[in-house]
Amino acid sequence: MSRWLPRSQAAGNSQSSARRRRVLVAGATGYLGRFVAEEFKSRGHTVRVLARDPRRLDRIRDQVDEVAVGEVTVPYTIQGICDNIDVVFSSIGITKQKDGLTFRDVDYQGNKNLLDVALAAGVRKFIYVSVFNGPVLTHLDIVRAHEDFVRELRQSGMDYAVIRPTGYFSDLEEFLRMAERGRVYIVGSGKNRINPIHGADLAVSCVDAMDRGEQEVDVGGPEVLTYRQIAELALETCGKPVRVTSLPAWAMRFVVAVAKRVNRHKGGLLDFFVTGSTIDFVAPSTGTHTLREH
């Protein structure tokens, strides 16, 4: 069963009790989840967060009301997690492979287990973060897992909202790591565009979805950049000469095929990166944070 670790004192709220919701944030230890928990709390809602390891919540512990310990891929550990909850938000997903788990195990089945618990508890709404253009990218393992869960959510009968961001600023930090070594590699010409979004700006859209009627929300950041511009920005930030190397897309697809044979999970992540780098990922813009500031 889940273990509850309530805060000794709840922070004050700026809303009337009539509008205050009890919210569960799943994925609060991730890049986006912590911003969402903070945004819900700043609006006066009661926030319960779910984590495998509560020690990873140290940065936001003072800004939430309750911490629940459980693992979405182990159903018995999350029984009761949604009791007395009005809204569930989930950004649960797997990047680094852990314990042999796959995209299917976490992005689909883990969220499905959470949805089942939410339905049993009578939760009113489920807010889920998928991928921009997800329905046309289901040939990618990671996207297919997300979209299979979206289908389950649609068929559940619960009120829901699917948030579809273009990409997080944190996803592009790999460009900075390459820049620190003096050279950035891009796939193809680098002319394809993306408007990535900061977690704090995306959190606003996620929390706004609680009271809005849209069930599908595409969202990107305020700046549209090409991948070459992102590479050059990373090098400039590191004080390095502009050294950008373009890798042929056909060659990278061959690398993806080989990588999947060695490690399907890592190959799937590379496949997502290569595909995303060779198509435009531009959604309606919001927010104020720029990649240069980040």
C-alpha angles and dihedrals in degrees: 000000000000117000117226122218106182120191115250091233128021118223117249119261134221097211132080116255088247091067099034115111133197106233133190115207113199115191094033093147091061129087096265100031096066091052091049092050090051092047094051090048094047088058092055101257125141107251127204115181128201121216139162090217116027091199088073089063095065093112094060103023093109091052099057133065103219138016120207121195116214146114119240092210090059103060099196091059092062100045108132093013091125099044110134091006123134101187133025121203120191132186091159113151140134126246108155110045113247132183090352092294120154136208087261092053095051113018093043111019097033091053091043089055089051091048091052091053091046092052092049090051094050096245111181102215140013120205114196133184115221130155133289110258088008096153091061095044101057091120084079113084095224094048094045090056090051094047094046087058091047087057090052090049093051091050095046096083092231122125107257148170126207113205114205113194123184094226141311126257086237090062089061095052087094086074088057092050090052090046091055087061091052103254136066123207121209132184116246122334095333090229095117114106137227135174102208119193136223116240093241092054093045090049089061091057091046094052093042087059090067093077101025127090100227112113095189119045120182111196139176137166130270097264129066111206136172117235089246090055089051090051092050091047091053092051092046090050090054093047091243130140114262104268111159121166121197116215115205111253092225090055092049091051088055089051089051091053091051093044092054090055091053098040118357093198096053090040089054092053091049090048090054092050094047093047093046091051093056100049133054115263103189121146133169106299129239139157136044106248116110128206091236091058091047 
